[in-house]
Structures are given as structure tokens and as C-alpha cells.
Amino acid sequence: MGEELLRIFPAERRAFWARAAASGEGLEEIRLRAGRPVTVLRKGREWFLDKDGRPVPFGPDCFLASEEELSELLNYLCRDSLYAFEDELRQGFVTVPGGHRVGIAGQVVLNGDGSIRTMKHIHSMNIRISHEIKGAADEVLPYVYRAGRLKNTLIVSPPGCGKTTLLRDLVRQISDGNKYAAGMCVGLVDERSEIAGAYLGQPQNDVGMRTDVLDACPKVLGMTLLLRSMSPRVIAVDELGGREDMEALCLASSCGCSLLATVHGEGLEDVGRKLGDSRLFGERLFELCIILGRREGRPALLRICDGEEIYASLAGNDHDIGGGVWAGGVVQAAVLQETFGGEAYAGNFRDADRRDPLRQGDSAGGLPACGRTRRGALSKLPAPDL
């Protein structure tokens, strides 16, 4: 736990949390519930804390959070002015310096029209640790371009598999520029303050020099505002939720913007049901789909698909990405053999990867002479079962 994160706790409790962090890296969440044991999530594994802040298995030595501690922490986060943070409280979270987010649960106070006014008597808090990992998108970056043009890309993932971390680094690299294309102006609608991690409107995470952020703004409204005012070449949003979001994306696409988006789901069929549109690729709104999930209990990059064609089934290098260790990296024979059957497929992929590292060409549109070798190998693969 860095000094920046420790500062979100009142000074008299920092020694406790410093000890909680001293036992290892990979801290993902800290959960406090009134009258219940404090838990921490590290690399996908849950631990409890004793009275000194040291991680322990569940037992009689577990430290119980009190209502007073939760109240003191919330007041400290809101700088003793809950009224000033009422807009965030009604959304169920408070964003703190460093891009970390503190979710809250308690008694909801409603307005006369049934909308949420604020929340009081807070009895649960979930401190989600922001993981800004530069380079998290390196393995997928070659696939999101075609001859220097950014494809409309959808990231599909269950919760906790690193989709926001991946999206954040894609936005940064697209904004700053990379070896596949020059930098472009990106309009980022950060409805939940998770991507840029803005604090008082100022992004705490590096989302690129050409990125304009609308923080805590509903996606549909935010996309419209950006199109009217900022002339983005790319629109990026997190966690699509329904047909209205899709209609706003269609509008952005018709205005010439490339699209980056994420959605919770287990695959394209699941996503189609959620968004009310099972023809995401048939209508060509999204040209590329990156599917994240879990392999052997760990977050993993499972597939990269262009329409009905699969580009790769990836596993290998360990990257700490968001919800834990993310299996990305080069294509491996064992994974391909398990997925498609037969060493021949794995051999073709391995040979194509070795001779065609750019896959999609460079920013000038050039494609290596051996570029069609990879396409030939891919053409032998059966259609993926999504």
C-alpha cells in the first residue's frame, strides 16, 4: 500500500493499515462492515485482519470494524463535509486521490419522485484499489489497428478480470500514439470515475495527452456532449448497459468516431442478450472483440475475434492487471491444441507469430511480406464457439 493510499485513512489509523499492506503486493480491495471482520482481497485471495492489521485466516483474532470507525473514515474522506460530496454519495461511492474508489452501503434517502437524494447510516465500505498498469494493452494493441486505422473495439469480461485496466491503457496508448498509429484525440466518458480516476475533476491516472475526460457523467449524455464540443476521433466508455448506450455509440460512429467500449459478459451471445442486439458484429458496429475471463482461476485474455474469425487464443506472460494476474502474451502450442485440437494448428500459429510480429501492419499502412502467412494459418481454424 503506497503512501498515497495510506493518506485516505485518518492519521491515527495509518499504522494499522501500513501493517496490513506490509505482508505483500497485489492488494485489490479492503472491505469494512460494521460489527464484522475486516477483509482484504490480495491476488484474488481473501484475508482477514487481526487487531494489529496483520493478515490472518478467519478465527477469533479477527478485527471487527465498528460503526464509529466507518463514520470517522467517511467523514475524513469527505473532509468533514458530507453535503459537499452528496452527488457522489447518491451514486454509492466516493473517489479519492490516486483514482481509488470507496463504495458505500447504508440507509438510502429518497426524494419525493423516488430518486436517490443521499445515503446515511453507512454500515459497509469497499475500498477498491486503482491499478494503473502501463503496458497492460501491449499484447492486444496490434490487433486494434488495421493499416493505421483504429477498429471499433469491444472488451467483454466478467467482473474482476481486468477490463477497466485494459481499457485505461488502450486509451493512453491511442491518445499518446504508438508504433501502429499517431496519437488521436480521445473523448472519455468516465461515468463511474474508474478509468481516469478523477479527483475534483482532475484525472489521477494517465489516460494520455490527447484525452478529454467527462467525469461522473452518464454515458449517453457524455457522448453527446463530447461530439458537440470536443470533436474527438475516438469515443471511449466503460460498462455498456443497454440499447440507449448502443444508440449513442451508433451516433458517434456515424459522426466518424472510432469506438472503444467494455461490457460485462461471458461471451458474445451473453452480451447480445444484455444489450438487446445479438447482431453486434453483423451490423459491424464493433469490428473487434476482446474476450477476457478466467483460466485455472486466474483472470486471462481468452480470445480476440474479428467478426466470426478468431485471431488468437492467448496465454503466457503474467501481467498484474486489475482483478489479479492477467494471462496475456504470445500464442502457445498447448493452449491452441487444447482449444482447437491438433498440433498442426498450434504449429501454424507459432510459425506465423515468429515471422509476422506486427500482424496488422504499421502506421503507414505497410504490411510485412510474410503477413499473409498468419492469415493462411488462421483460415484453417474452425469458427470459435462463442
Buried (B, 14 or more C-beta within 10 A) or exposed (E): BEEBBBBBBBEEBBEBBBBBBEEEEBBBBBBBBBEEBBBBBBBBEBBBBBEEBBBBEEEEBBBBBEEEBBBBBBEBBBEEEBEEBBEBBBBBBBBBBBBBBBBBBBEEBEEEEEEEBBBEEBBBBBBBBBBBBEEBBBBBBBBBBBBBBBBBBBBBBBEBBBBBBBBBBBBBBBBBBBEBBEBBBBBBBBBBBBBBBBBEEEBBBBBBEBBBBBBBBBBBEBBBBBBEEEEBBBBBBBBBBEEEBBEBBBBBBEEEBBBBBBBBBEBBEBBBEBBEBEEBBEEEBBBBBBBBBBBEEBBBBBBBBBBEEBBBBBBBEEBBBBBBBBBBBBBBEEBBBEBBEEEEBBBBBBBBBEEBEBBBBBBEEEBBEEBEBBEEBBEEBEEBEB
